[in-house]
């Protein structure tokens, strides 16, 4: 099982971002960050390269793009006075000047749409549904399964903490419950396993109890969560 990285284009304004490593990166989705240069309308980046899961753009560049050229999943950064106009124009989030990679990682986690390869097929999560795509062009799903809201929250959390034990408290908080009553969790996990197995038989078996009320989703890959890529002009 291989988790597909979330590839993010960071567009700077002439000076590359100087970010430290994310810290507790094993608890985050896998990211690939690529930087691109934009120096204003007269020079630098004129069109956005395709093939990225999300884009982080300075406010002036976002407004310079035509409506049809703006990415569907775009975070914009700038001064607070620009926030409303950007959100009204379709940005999914706004970063106030001075943001850092930790804040960006948290914003991206909220937007993360997990995708992973298993048994030669792609599994894509959209909201509370999972789609199994086996065709070579990876366009049309061949099967799908709907999860409960709690089950979808559990799966996202287990994927984020992949290969590490996740306490019941963390799973319950992810699903919106924090009452300290974890007795129903084993039954909910059992239902999640069952639904995953209807999509692909090996998926349900990957979620295992680690004892002490903890659960883990095991993959065949390592648990490094952040990959740095180079800068493109």
N, C-alpha and C positions, 0 to 999 in steps of 0.2 A: 504494500500500500504506500503510495507516494503522494504527499500533499503538494498541490500545485501552488507555487509562490504567488503572492499578490504583487504584481509589478507596478511600481509607482514612478511617474515622471515628476521630478522636482524642478521647476523652472525658476532660476535665479535672475537677478538683474545686473549681471556683469561681474559679480564676485561669488564664486561657488560657496555653498553653505559649508560651514565648518561644524559638523555635528560629532559629538562623542558617540560611542557605542551605546545601544539602548539600555544596557544594564541587564535586568531580568528578562532577557530576550527569549528564553526557552518557554515563557508563559504567553508568548504572543504568536499570532499567525506568522507564517514565513513571508518575509518581505524582500523584494529586490528593489533598491532605490537607484534610479539613474538621474543624473543632473543634466540640464540643458541650459543654454545661455540665451537671455533675451535682454537687449539693451535699449529697447524702445522701438517705435514705429520705423525709424530710419535704419536700423541695423539689427543683426542677430536673428533670432528665431522668427520666422514669418508664418509658418504653418506647423501645427502640432503633429509629431510623428504618431502613427497608429500602433496598436498592439499593447497598450497599457491598460491595467485594470482601473487605475485612478490617476488623476492629474492634480498637481498642486501649482497654482498659477498666481502671479501678482495681479492685483486688481486691474491696473491699466491694460494688461494683456487680455484679461478675460473680457473686458468691455470692447476691446478692439476687434475681437473675433465676431464674426457674424453668427446669428442664431444657429444656423445649420453646422457651423464649425466648432461649436462649444461641446466638449465631451459630456456624456451623460453623467459620469461620476467625477465631479470636479470640486475640489476644495480651493478656496480663494483666500489670499492673505493681503492685509493692508491695514489702513487706519480704521478705527471703529466707525467713523462717519460713513465709510463705504459699505458697511456690512449689509444694510437693508437693501440697497440697490442691487448688490450681487445676489442676495438670496432671492429677490424678486425676479431676477433674470435667469434663475435656474441653478445656481450653485447649491450643492448639497450641504456645505458647511463653510464657515468663515473662521480664519485664524487671525487673531489680533497681532499686530507687529510685536516682535519679541518672542514669538513662539519657538519651541524647541522640538527635538525629535521625540521626546517622551510624550509631549502633548499630541503631536501628529500621530504617533503610534496608537494612542487612545482613541483619537477620532477615527482612524482607519479601522480599528477593531470593530467599532460600531457599524461600519459600512461593509465589513468583510463578508463575502459570499464564498464559503468554503467550496473548494473543488479538489478532488483527489482521484488518482488512478488506482484501480484495483482489478486484478484478473484481466488485464488488457482492455478495460473499459474506463470511461470517465464518469464519475459521479459528481453531479453539480447540485448544490443546495441553493434554493431560491425561496426565501421566506421560510415557511414551515414544510416545504416539499423538497424531496430528493428526486433527481432525474438520472437515469442510467442511459449513457450514450455509447453505443458500440460501433456506430458507423465510422468509416475512415474520415469523413468530412466533419464529424462531430457537430452536427447541426440538429438533427431530429432525435429526440429521446425515444428509446425503444421500450422503456418501462419507467414507472414513477411510483412513489409512495408518499402519502401525506402523513406527517408527524403531528402529534399534539403540540400546542405551544410549549409545554414543559419539556417534551421530548426533544424538540428542536433546540431549546436552550441548553439542555444537557449535552447534546451532540456537539454544539459549537464549543462549549466549555471543555469537553473531553478532547476535542481536536486541538484546541489552543494549548492545553496542558499535556498533549500527547506523550505517551511513554512515561508519564509521571503519575503517581497516585493523587487523586483529587478527593479531598474530604467531602463528606455529605453536606456540610455547612456551605461550602463553595457552590456545590451543585444546586442546592435549594435557593441560595441567594441569586444565582444566575437565572433561575426560573421565576423569580419574583416572590418567593416564599422565604421568610426568615423567622418563622415562629418557633424554631427549635424542635419541631416534631418531625423526626426523620423516619418514623416507622414505615411510612408508605413508600419510601425511596426504592427499596429492593423491588417492589412490584412495578414501579414506574420504569426502572431500568430494564426489568424483564420485558415489559411491553415495547420499550425502545429496541431491544435486541431482536424481538420477534418481527417488528416492522422492518428493521434493516435487513434481516435475513430473507424477507420476501423479495427484496430488491436484488440482493446478491448474497448467496448463502454464507460466505465467509465473514461478512461485515458484523453480524451479531456476535459471533464468537470472539471478535477482537476486544469487546468490552468485558472486562473481567473484574471480579471483586478482589481487592487486595487485602481484605481484612480490616477490622476496626472501623467499618462504615465508609471505607474509601473505594473508589473505582478508578480504573485506568483503561484507556484505549491504546492498544499496542499497534505500532506500525512496523514495517520492515526497514524504515529509513532512520537516520540519525535524528537527533532532536535540536540541531542548530536552527534557530528561527530567523536570523537576520543575515542576509547576504548583501554585500556591497558590490555594486557594479561601477564602471567608470563614468566619466563625464563625456557627453557628446556635445559637439559645437552647434 
